[in-house]
Structure formats: C-alpha cells, structure tokens
C-alpha cells in the first residue's frame, strides 16, 4: 500500500511539473504566468455563469447547474480521450515502472489518478465559478456548495472511464493492422468527431424542448451523473450524492479489473517496430514532389498531437455544415427572429458558412509547426539535393489538402440546400481557398524565422512554440477582420466587397510566395548551418 501511495504522489508531482513547464518554460517555474492564465479562465467562466444567472428566470434556475455540469461532462469526454492516448500508452517511463516491484493495477491506477486530476482541473474552471455565484445570488443552503464540491471529485470518473475505454478500443484495433500509428490516429480522430457530434445533437435536442421537464429528461436519461449531482446540490439530497459516488466508484473499479491484464500487452505491442513485428519495407520510386508529399503525409499522421490539434478546424467546418443542412428551418427562423438586418446579403447563411470556413481554416495551419517538427533530423533532409521550393511546397500542399476539400465540400452541399446563387458559390470557394493559402504561407514564413528544434515532446512544438502562437493569433485576427469588413463596413455591395477582399488576398499570397521563393533557400541554409 505504501508503494501505491508513493507512486500516486509521484504521478501527481509529474503532472504539476508538466503544467508548470507549459506556462513557465523549460528552465523556470513562473507562478505569475500560471496565475494570469488561471485568472483569465476563471474570469471568462464566471462571466458566462453570471450571464446565465441574470438571464434565466428564477423558476428555471435548475437549468443553470444542469447546463454547466453537462458542459463539464462533455469536456471530460473529449479531452479525456485525447489525453488518455499519452497517459495510458505512450508514456516514456514504461520500462522503468515495469522493472519495479509494482503490480500492473498499481501502475495503471497511478496513471488514471493523474488523468482524473487533470480532468478535475479542467472541469473546475467551468463548475466552481458557477457554484460560488449561484450560492451568492440565490442564498442557497451550505449543502449546495458542500455537496457540489464532493460531487465534483466523483463527476469525472464515469466520463473518464468511457474515454479510457475508447482509447483502449482504438489501441486494440490498431494493434492488429499493418499501419498501427496511422489507423490509431484516424480512429482517434473519428472518436473525437463522434463524441462532439453526440454532444452537439444532445444539446440540440435539449434546446428544442418546450418546458423544464422536457429539458431535464434528456439529461436524466443520457447524463445521469450530471442529474444526480444537480439534484444533490439543489435539493440537498444526500441520496442522490450517494448514487453518484457509488456508481462512479463501481465503474472505475470494474474498469481497473477488466483492463489491467490487457493494458500491459497493448503497451508492449505499441513499442514494437515494423522489423520486430515481422514487417517488410516497401521500396518504390516516384517523382520528387510526390515523394516529398507522401513523406509529409506519413509524418503528419504519425503524430497524434499534431493530428488532434490541427484537424479540429476541418472537423468543426464539417460539423457546422451538417448542423446547417439538417436544421435548415430552425436556422432560417433564428436568423429572422434575431433582429439583425441581413438585407445587405443575398444569402445570409452563406456569410455564416464563410465565417466558419475562414476562422477554422486560418487558425491552425500545419505549416506553423512542420519545419520545427523535423527536430534533430532537419540536417539529414537538408543534406539531400532537394530545392527549397519543393521542400516548402510539400508542406504547403499538405496544409491545403487537409483544409480545402472539407471546406469546399461543405460549401457545395449547403449551396444546394440553401440555393445559393452561382456567384455566391464561386466567391465562397475562392475566398476560402485564398484565405487558407495565405494562412499556410504565413505559417511557413513564421516557422522559418522562429523554429524550435530543442523539444522532448511534439506537443511542446504543436501547442507551446512561438511560431504556433503567432500564427494562431494572426489567423484569428485576419479572419475577424475579413468578417468585420463584410458585416460592418461594406461601402460596396456584398458580392463586390467579397471580390475586393479576394483581390487583396491574391496580392498577399503572391507577396508571401515571392518572399519564400527568393529567401527560402537562404533561411533553410541558415537553420541547417550550411
């Protein structure tokens, strides 16, 4: 038992150290940055909770904790599945831990505790501000906060277990196929899309309910832990709290008993190379451009962190297109009842679709990290007789291939559903292409000037590098600027204004392309020390 507690303590210390590195860098811990980030998140969450408290009638205030706790439940499902891939299967101290006198269940439990602690932190930013503000506004009994804090410790267990089961399922399937990493990333992406789609449809079903009882029933049926915790807080029901504690603990124990024997085998298979597994190398010849593109494609799908962080944009575009297509009548009704003046636009829904395509396509280009992720192998690639234009062009082509097809397909489908004019369709396709092209070129330029090769985990480059931060902020700003010009400052008719914006984007893309052609070779040579 003492060994278990030591292992649990070390896992939590490692989690805290990793979070400190995220905000404070590799060599120093910066409590100021952590405090600022936490204050910002708490402030935003508190502002959202207060707006709900001020806007929802007192007779329906039960919906406030229900909606916030439901959002926390969904957050744990999606992010829990994403983090379970690394915490359960890709941790680097596997050999060290299994060489110690520890059982599989002890090691697995330590990893789960670290995961649950992280999910508690995520959900706390959503739920704790709501609990405090709700308590102060409605002068609730002390049991409201007491049961809420106790229930907060157990709420992540069931969604975290579901997320871990999904991660184990992905590993089981991918361990039996020829290209396990590629299949694992595709399955992981499919799982996240499925979870997001289910939560979106669930919220849509709840939002269309006509009374409080109809709003509660879907949550009571599909999200029973959320319902139990809400009833325990609002009614002071200790029995409902016991239901949450008992069901969550039982589910967690069953998961440990069922997965622990299988978990070690899956980790061993994940560490086998193709040669060890009896695989064969296939040698094939092709053109330089095709070979470089295939290399970028393989490199991309071999990185779970890169796939899960950059494919969010295309996934959100696809989900938005599906929702707009399925909920056509509701969307038209909402736009008519919103009170906004859409008379300036021949196709108001087209403006909404353009907003989604621009924002999602420009915020997370793959090119912002593609050079940095070469890491220690960068000099090997640069030692080959590959022109800079083709080397950089392959990285840009991957970014376009990931973003353009989804956006264009969404535009074409919705143009049929909403009967967009031909001119509108052409302008939407053109603006989307040019915006994504500019974003990809900008990401390459920034990554050439601010690469990061000294990383121990790819997630450091994908989420914490200066190149990523600059590109994401610039993409957000550019997309907001384009939409603001179209919606709030349009001296010309909307179609003409879109043509002017397209012309500006063409000039920007041409300028950045010329810069890369002229300076690309010199910048790459400088990075490689040639």
C-alpha positions as CSV (number, residue, x, y, z in Angstrom):
1,X,0.0,0.0,0.0
2,X,2.9,2.4,0.8
3,X,4.3,1.8,-2.7
4,X,1.0,2.7,-4.2
5,X,0.8,6.0,-2.3
6,X,4.4,6.8,-3.3
7,X,3.6,6.1,-7.0
8,X,0.4,8.2,-6.8
9,X,2.3,11.1,-5.3
10,X,5.0,10.9,-7.9
11,X,2.4,10.9,-10.7
12,X,0.7,14.0,-9.3
13,X,4.0,15.7,-8.9
14,X,4.9,14.9,-12.5
15,X,1.5,16.3,-13.6
16,X,2.1,19.6,-11.7
17,X,5.6,19.8,-13.2
18,X,4.4,19.4,-16.7
19,X,1.8,22.2,-16.2
20,X,4.4,24.4,-14.7
21,X,6.6,23.9,-17.8
22,X,3.7,24.7,-20.1
23,X,3.5,28.2,-18.7
24,X,7.0,28.8,-17.3
25,X,9.2,27.3,-19.9
26,X,11.8,24.5,-19.6
27,X,14.1,26.0,-17.0
28,X,12.0,28.1,-14.7
29,X,8.7,28.0,-13.0
30,X,6.6,31.1,-13.5
31,X,3.8,31.5,-10.9
32,X,2.9,34.8,-12.4
33,X,2.0,33.3,-15.8
34,X,0.1,30.5,-14.2
35,X,-1.8,33.0,-12.0
36,X,-2.7,35.1,-15.0
37,X,-3.8,32.2,-17.1
38,X,-6.0,30.8,-14.3
39,X,-7.5,34.2,-13.5
40,X,-8.4,34.7,-17.2
41,X,-10.1,31.3,-17.4
42,X,-11.9,31.8,-14.1
43,X,-13.0,35.3,-15.2
44,X,-14.4,34.1,-18.5
45,X,-16.2,31.2,-16.9
46,X,-17.6,33.4,-14.2
47,X,-18.8,35.9,-16.7
48,X,-20.6,33.2,-18.7
49,X,-22.1,31.8,-15.5
50,X,-23.3,35.2,-14.3
51,X,-24.9,36.0,-17.7
52,X,-26.8,32.7,-17.4
53,X,-27.9,33.6,-13.8
54,X,-29.0,37.0,-14.9
55,X,-30.8,35.8,-18.0
56,X,-32.6,32.6,-16.7
57,X,-35.8,33.2,-14.7
58,X,-35.6,32.1,-11.1
59,X,-38.3,29.5,-11.6
60,X,-36.0,27.8,-14.1
61,X,-32.7,28.2,-12.3
62,X,-32.3,24.5,-12.1
63,X,-31.1,24.7,-15.8
64,X,-28.0,26.7,-14.8
65,X,-26.1,23.9,-12.9
66,X,-27.5,21.3,-15.3
67,X,-26.1,23.1,-18.4
68,X,-22.7,23.9,-16.8
69,X,-22.2,20.4,-15.4
70,X,-23.3,18.9,-18.8
71,X,-20.7,21.0,-20.5
72,X,-18.0,19.8,-18.0
73,X,-19.1,16.2,-18.6
74,X,-18.7,16.7,-22.4
75,X,-15.3,18.4,-21.9
76,X,-14.0,15.5,-19.9
77,X,-15.2,13.0,-22.5
78,X,-13.4,14.8,-25.4
79,X,-10.2,15.9,-23.6
80,X,-10.1,12.7,-21.5
81,X,-9.9,10.6,-24.6
82,X,-7.3,12.8,-26.1
83,X,-5.0,12.7,-23.0
84,X,-5.6,9.0,-22.4
85,X,-3.7,8.2,-25.5
86,X,-0.5,9.6,-23.9
87,X,-1.0,8.8,-20.3
88,X,-2.1,5.2,-20.7
89,X,0.0,4.1,-23.7
90,X,2.7,6.5,-24.8
91,X,4.4,7.4,-21.5
92,X,8.2,7.2,-21.6
93,X,8.8,5.7,-18.2
94,X,7.1,2.4,-19.1
95,X,10.3,0.3,-18.9
96,X,11.3,1.9,-15.6
97,X,8.0,1.4,-13.9
98,X,7.6,-2.2,-15.0
99,X,11.0,-3.1,-13.7
100,X,10.0,-2.1,-10.2
101,X,8.2,-4.3,-7.7
102,X,4.8,-2.9,-8.7
103,X,1.7,-4.6,-9.9
104,X,0.0,-3.7,-13.2
105,X,-3.0,-2.4,-11.4
106,X,-0.9,-0.1,-9.2
107,X,0.8,1.4,-12.3
108,X,-2.4,1.7,-14.2
109,X,-4.1,3.3,-11.1
110,X,-1.3,5.9,-10.8
111,X,-1.8,6.9,-14.5
112,X,-5.6,7.1,-14.0
113,X,-5.2,9.3,-10.9
114,X,-3.0,11.7,-13.0
115,X,-5.7,11.8,-15.7
116,X,-8.5,12.3,-13.3
117,X,-6.6,15.1,-11.6
118,X,-6.2,16.9,-14.9
119,X,-9.9,16.5,-15.7
120,X,-10.8,17.8,-12.3
121,X,-8.7,20.9,-13.1
122,X,-10.4,21.3,-16.5
123,X,-13.9,20.9,-15.1
124,X,-13.2,23.1,-12.0
125,X,-12.7,26.2,-14.2
126,X,-16.3,25.6,-15.5
127,X,-18.1,24.5,-12.4
128,X,-16.6,26.2,-9.4
129,X,-17.3,29.8,-10.5
130,X,-20.9,28.8,-11.3
131,X,-21.3,27.2,-7.8
132,X,-20.0,30.3,-6.0
133,X,-22.0,32.8,-8.0
134,X,-25.2,30.7,-7.7
135,X,-24.7,30.3,-4.0
136,X,-24.3,34.1,-3.5
137,X,-27.1,35.1,-5.8
138,X,-29.8,32.7,-4.6
139,X,-28.5,32.4,-0.9
140,X,-28.6,28.6,-1.2
141,X,-28.0,26.3,1.9
142,X,-24.5,25.3,2.7
143,X,-25.2,21.8,1.4
144,X,-25.3,23.3,-2.1
145,X,-21.6,24.1,-2.0
146,X,-20.7,21.1,0.2
147,X,-22.4,18.5,-2.0
148,X,-21.2,20.3,-5.1
149,X,-17.5,20.1,-4.0
150,X,-17.8,16.5,-3.0
151,X,-19.6,15.6,-6.2
152,X,-17.0,17.5,-8.2
153,X,-14.4,14.9,-7.1
154,X,-16.5,12.0,-8.5
155,X,-18.2,13.6,-11.6
156,X,-15.1,12.9,-13.9
157,X,-14.9,9.2,-13.1
158,X,-17.6,7.9,-15.4
159,X,-16.8,10.1,-18.5
160,X,-13.1,9.5,-17.9
161,X,-13.7,5.7,-17.8
162,X,-15.7,6.0,-21.1
163,X,-12.9,8.0,-22.6
164,X,-10.3,5.4,-21.5
165,X,-12.3,2.6,-22.8
166,X,-12.5,4.3,-26.2
167,X,-8.7,4.8,-26.1
168,X,-8.2,1.1,-25.3
169,X,-10.6,0.1,-28.1
170,X,-8.6,2.2,-30.5
171,X,-5.4,0.5,-29.4
172,X,-6.9,-2.9,-29.7
173,X,-8.0,-2.3,-33.3
174,X,-4.8,-0.5,-34.4
175,X,-2.5,-3.2,-32.9
176,X,-3.9,-5.8,-35.4
177,X,-3.4,-3.8,-38.6
178,X,-0.5,-3.2,-40.9
179,X,-0.1,0.6,-40.2
180,X,-1.0,0.9,-36.5
181,X,0.0,4.6,-36.0
182,X,-1.9,5.8,-39.0
183,X,-5.0,3.7,-38.1
184,X,-4.8,4.8,-34.5
185,X,-4.7,8.5,-35.4
186,X,-7.6,8.1,-37.8
187,X,-9.7,6.1,-35.2
188,X,-8.8,8.7,-32.6
189,X,-10.0,11.5,-34.8
190,X,-13.2,9.5,-35.6
191,X,-13.8,9.0,-31.9
192,X,-13.4,12.7,-31.1
193,X,-15.7,13.6,-34.0
194,X,-18.3,11.1,-32.8
195,X,-18.2,12.4,-29.2
196,X,-18.5,16.0,-30.4
197,X,-21.4,15.1,-32.8
198,X,-23.2,13.2,-30.0
199,X,-22.8,16.1,-27.6
200,X,-24.0,18.6,-30.3
201,X,-27.1,16.5,-31.1
202,X,-27.8,16.1,-27.4
203,X,-27.6,19.9,-26.8
204,X,-29.8,20.4,-29.9
205,X,-32.4,18.0,-28.6
206,X,-32.3,19.7,-25.2
207,X,-32.6,23.2,-26.8
208,X,-35.7,22.3,-28.7
209,X,-37.6,21.1,-25.6
210,X,-40.7,23.2,-24.7
211,X,-40.7,23.1,-20.9
212,X,-38.5,22.4,-17.9
213,X,-39.5,18.8,-17.6
214,X,-38.7,18.2,-21.3
215,X,-35.3,19.9,-20.8
216,X,-34.4,17.7,-17.8
217,X,-35.5,14.3,-19.2
218,X,-32.7,14.0,-21.8
219,X,-30.1,14.8,-19.2
220,X,-31.7,12.5,-16.6
221,X,-31.6,9.7,-19.2
222,X,-28.3,10.3,-21.1
223,X,-26.2,12.1,-18.4
224,X,-27.4,10.5,-15.2
225,X,-24.3,11.6,-13.1
226,X,-25.0,15.2,-14.0
227,X,-28.6,14.9,-13.0
228,X,-27.7,13.2,-9.7
229,X,-25.2,15.9,-8.7
230,X,-27.6,18.7,-9.7
231,X,-30.4,17.2,-7.6
232,X,-28.0,16.7,-4.7
233,X,-26.9,20.4,-4.8
234,X,-30.3,21.9,-5.5
235,X,-32.4,19.8,-3.1
236,X,-29.8,18.9,-0.6
237,X,-30.4,15.2,-1.3
238,X,-27.7,13.0,0.2
239,X,-29.2,10.0,-1.5
240,X,-28.6,11.5,-5.0
241,X,-25.0,12.2,-3.9
242,X,-24.5,8.6,-2.8
243,X,-25.8,7.5,-6.2
244,X,-23.1,9.5,-7.9
245,X,-20.4,8.3,-5.6
246,X,-21.4,4.6,-5.7
247,X,-21.9,4.4,-9.5
248,X,-18.7,6.3,-10.3
249,X,-16.6,4.2,-7.9
250,X,-18.1,1.0,-9.2
251,X,-17.5,1.9,-12.8
252,X,-13.9,2.8,-12.0
253,X,-13.2,-0.4,-10.2
254,X,-14.7,-2.5,-13.0
255,X,-12.5,-0.7,-15.5
256,X,-9.4,-1.5,-13.5
257,X,-10.3,-5.1,-13.1
258,X,-11.1,-5.6,-16.8
259,X,-8.3,-3.6,-18.4
260,X,-5.3,-4.1,-16.2
261,X,-4.3,-7.6,-17.7
262,X,-4.8,-6.3,-21.3
263,X,-3.1,-3.0,-20.7
264,X,0.4,-4.4,-20.4
265,X,0.1,-6.3,-23.7
266,X,-1.1,-3.3,-25.6
267,X,1.8,-1.2,-24.3
268,X,4.3,-3.9,-25.4
269,X,2.8,-4.0,-28.9
270,X,2.9,-0.2,-29.1
271,X,6.7,-0.3,-28.7
272,X,7.4,-2.9,-31.3
273,X,8.9,-1.7,-34.6
274,X,7.9,-2.9,-38.0
275,X,11.1,-5.1,-38.2
276,X,10.4,-6.7,-34.8
277,X,6.8,-7.4,-35.8
278,X,8.0,-9.1,-39.0
279,X,7.0,-6.4,-41.3
280,X,8.8,-5.6,-44.6
281,X,10.0,-2.3,-46.0
282,X,8.5,-1.5,-49.4
283,X,10.7,0.5,-51.8
284,X,9.1,2.4,-54.5
285,X,10.2,5.1,-56.9
286,X,8.2,8.2,-57.8
287,X,8.7,11.9,-58.6
288,X,10.4,14.2,-56.1
289,X,7.2,16.2,-55.4
290,X,5.1,13.0,-54.9
291,X,7.8,11.5,-52.6
292,X,8.0,14.7,-50.5
293,X,4.2,14.9,-50.2
294,X,4.0,11.3,-49.1
295,X,6.7,11.9,-46.6
296,X,4.8,14.9,-45.1
297,X,1.6,12.9,-45.1
298,X,3.2,10.0,-43.2
299,X,4.9,12.3,-40.8
300,X,1.6,14.1,-40.1
301,X,-0.5,11.0,-39.4
302,X,2.3,9.5,-37.3
303,X,1.9,12.4,-34.8
304,X,-1.2,12.1,-32.6
305,X,-0.7,15.5,-31.0
306,X,-0.4,17.2,-34.5
307,X,-3.5,15.4,-35.9
308,X,-5.7,16.1,-32.9
309,X,-4.7,19.8,-32.7
310,X,-4.8,20.7,-36.4
311,X,-7.7,18.7,-37.7
312,X,-10.0,20.5,-35.3
313,X,-10.6,23.1,-38.0
314,X,-11.8,20.8,-40.8
315,X,-13.9,18.8,-38.2
316,X,-15.6,21.9,-37.0
317,X,-16.4,23.0,-40.6
318,X,-17.9,19.6,-41.3
319,X,-20.0,19.6,-38.1
320,X,-21.2,23.1,-38.8
321,X,-22.2,22.2,-42.3
322,X,-24.1,19.2,-41.1
323,X,-26.0,21.2,-38.5
324,X,-26.8,23.9,-41.0
325,X,-28.1,21.3,-43.5
326,X,-30.1,19.3,-41.0
327,X,-31.5,22.3,-39.1
328,X,-32.4,24.4,-42.2
329,X,-35.9,25.6,-41.0
330,X,-34.6,26.3,-37.5
331,X,-31.6,28.3,-38.8
332,X,-33.9,30.4,-41.0
333,X,-36.2,31.1,-38.1
334,X,-33.4,32.0,-35.8
335,X,-32.0,34.5,-38.3
336,X,-35.4,36.0,-38.9
337,X,-36.1,36.4,-35.1
338,X,-32.6,37.7,-34.3
339,X,-33.5,41.3,-35.1
340,X,-30.3,41.7,-37.2
341,X,-30.6,43.3,-40.6
342,X,-29.5,40.8,-43.2
343,X,-30.9,42.8,-46.1
344,X,-27.4,43.6,-47.4
345,X,-26.7,40.0,-48.2
346,X,-28.4,37.9,-50.8
347,X,-27.5,34.7,-48.9
348,X,-27.2,35.4,-45.1
349,X,-26.4,31.7,-44.4
350,X,-23.5,32.0,-46.8
351,X,-22.0,34.6,-44.6
352,X,-22.2,32.3,-41.6
353,X,-20.6,29.5,-43.6
354,X,-17.9,31.8,-44.8
355,X,-17.2,32.8,-41.2
356,X,-16.7,29.2,-40.1
357,X,-14.6,28.3,-43.1
358,X,-12.3,31.3,-42.7
359,X,-11.9,31.0,-38.9
360,X,-11.3,27.2,-38.9
361,X,-9.1,27.3,-41.9
362,X,-6.8,30.1,-40.8
363,X,-6.4,29.4,-37.1
364,X,-4.4,26.2,-37.1
365,X,-2.3,25.7,-40.3
366,X,0.0,22.7,-40.3
367,X,2.8,24.8,-41.7
368,X,3.3,26.6,-38.4
369,X,5.0,23.6,-37.0
370,X,6.1,21.5,-40.0
371,X,9.7,22.7,-40.0
372,X,10.1,22.6,-36.2
373,X,8.9,19.0,-36.1
374,X,11.8,17.9,-38.2
375,X,13.7,18.2,-35.0
376,X,17.1,16.6,-34.9
377,X,16.5,15.1,-38.4
378,X,16.4,18.5,-40.0
379,X,20.0,18.4,-41.1
380,X,19.5,15.0,-42.8
381,X,16.8,16.4,-45.0
382,X,18.8,19.5,-45.8
383,X,21.8,17.4,-46.8
384,X,19.8,15.9,-49.7
385,X,19.7,17.7,-53.1
386,X,16.1,19.0,-52.6
387,X,15.4,22.5,-53.7
388,X,13.8,24.8,-51.1
389,X,10.8,25.4,-53.2
390,X,9.9,21.8,-53.4
391,X,10.7,21.1,-49.8
392,X,8.5,24.0,-48.6
393,X,5.9,23.4,-51.3
394,X,5.2,19.8,-50.0
395,X,4.5,21.3,-46.6
396,X,2.1,23.9,-48.0
397,X,0.4,21.2,-50.2
398,X,-0.3,19.1,-47.1
399,X,-2.0,22.1,-45.4
400,X,-4.1,22.8,-48.4
401,X,-5.0,19.1,-48.8
402,X,-6.3,18.9,-45.2
403,X,-8.4,22.0,-45.2
404,X,-9.6,22.8,-48.8
405,X,-11.6,19.6,-49.6
406,X,-13.7,19.7,-46.4
407,X,-14.5,23.4,-46.8
408,X,-15.3,23.2,-50.5
409,X,-17.5,20.1,-50.0
410,X,-19.4,21.9,-47.2
411,X,-19.9,24.9,-49.4
412,X,-21.2,22.9,-52.3
413,X,-23.6,20.8,-50.2
414,X,-25.0,23.9,-48.5
415,X,-25.3,25.7,-51.8
416,X,-27.7,23.0,-52.9
417,X,-29.6,23.0,-49.6
418,X,-30.0,26.8,-49.3
419,X,-30.0,27.6,-53.1
420,X,-27.0,29.9,-53.1
421,X,-26.5,31.9,-56.3
422,X,-23.7,30.8,-58.7
423,X,-21.8,34.0,-58.0
424,X,-22.0,33.4,-54.2
425,X,-20.7,29.8,-54.6
426,X,-17.8,30.9,-56.7
427,X,-16.9,33.7,-54.3
428,X,-17.1,31.4,-51.3
429,X,-14.9,28.8,-52.9
430,X,-12.4,31.5,-54.0
431,X,-12.2,33.3,-50.6
432,X,-11.8,30.0,-48.7
433,X,-9.0,28.9,-51.0
434,X,-7.2,32.2,-50.8
435,X,-7.6,32.5,-47.1
436,X,-6.2,29.0,-46.4
437,X,-3.4,29.6,-48.9
438,X,-2.4,32.9,-47.2
439,X,-2.5,31.2,-43.8
440,X,-0.3,28.3,-44.9
441,X,2.2,30.6,-46.5
442,X,2.3,32.8,-43.4
443,X,2.8,29.7,-41.2
444,X,5.8,28.7,-43.3
445,X,7.4,32.1,-43.1
446,X,6.9,32.4,-39.3
447,X,8.2,28.9,-38.7
448,X,11.3,29.6,-40.8
449,X,12.0,32.6,-38.7
450,X,11.0,31.1,-35.3
451,X,11.7,27.4,-35.4
452,X,12.0,25.2,-32.3
453,X,14.2,22.1,-32.6
454,X,15.0,21.6,-28.9
455,X,11.9,19.8,-27.8
456,X,11.4,16.5,-25.9
457,X,7.7,16.1,-26.8
458,X,6.0,17.0,-30.0
459,X,3.1,18.6,-28.1
460,X,5.6,21.3,-27.0
461,X,6.0,22.4,-30.6
462,X,2.4,22.0,-31.5
463,X,0.9,23.9,-28.7
464,X,3.6,26.0,-27.0
465,X,6.0,27.2,-29.6
466,X,6.3,30.9,-30.5
467,X,5.6,30.1,-34.2
468,X,2.3,28.4,-33.3
469,X,1.2,31.3,-31.0
470,X,2.0,33.9,-33.7
471,X,0.2,32.0,-36.4
472,X,-2.9,31.3,-34.4
473,X,-3.3,34.9,-33.2
474,X,-2.6,36.2,-36.7
475,X,-5.2,33.8,-38.2
476,X,-7.8,34.7,-35.7
477,X,-7.2,38.4,-36.3
478,X,-7.2,38.1,-40.1
479,X,-10.5,36.1,-40.1
480,X,-12.2,38.5,-37.7
481,X,-11.0,41.5,-39.8
482,X,-12.4,40.0,-43.1
483,X,-15.7,39.3,-41.5
484,X,-15.9,42.7,-39.8
485,X,-15.3,44.3,-43.2
486,X,-18.1,42.3,-44.8
487,X,-20.6,42.7,-41.9
488,X,-20.0,46.1,-40.5
489,X,-18.0,48.1,-43.1
490,X,-19.1,47.4,-46.6
491,X,-19.2,50.5,-48.8
492,X,-19.9,48.2,-51.8
493,X,-22.5,45.6,-52.4
494,X,-21.6,42.3,-50.6
495,X,-20.5,40.4,-53.8
496,X,-18.3,43.3,-54.9
497,X,-16.8,43.6,-51.4
498,X,-16.0,39.9,-51.5
499,X,-14.3,40.4,-54.8
500,X,-12.2,43.2,-53.4
501,X,-11.2,41.0,-50.4
502,X,-10.3,38.2,-52.8
503,X,-8.1,40.6,-54.8
504,X,-6.3,41.7,-51.5
505,X,-5.7,38.0,-50.6
506,X,-4.3,37.3,-54.0
507,X,-1.8,40.1,-53.6
508,X,-0.9,38.9,-50.1
509,X,-0.4,35.3,-51.3
510,X,1.7,36.5,-54.2
511,X,3.9,38.6,-51.9
512,X,4.5,35.8,-49.5
513,X,5.1,33.3,-52.3
514,X,7.7,35.6,-53.9
515,X,9.3,36.1,-50.5
516,X,9.6,32.3,-49.9
517,X,11.0,31.8,-53.5
518,X,13.7,34.4,-53.0
519,X,14.5,33.9,-49.3
520,X,13.5,30.3,-48.7
521,X,16.8,28.7,-49.6
522,X,18.9,31.2,-47.6
523,X,16.7,30.8,-44.5
524,X,16.8,27.0,-44.6
525,X,20.6,27.1,-45.1
526,X,20.9,29.3,-42.1
527,X,18.8,27.0,-39.9
528,X,20.9,23.9,-41.0
529,X,24.2,25.8,-40.5
530,X,25.2,25.3,-44.2
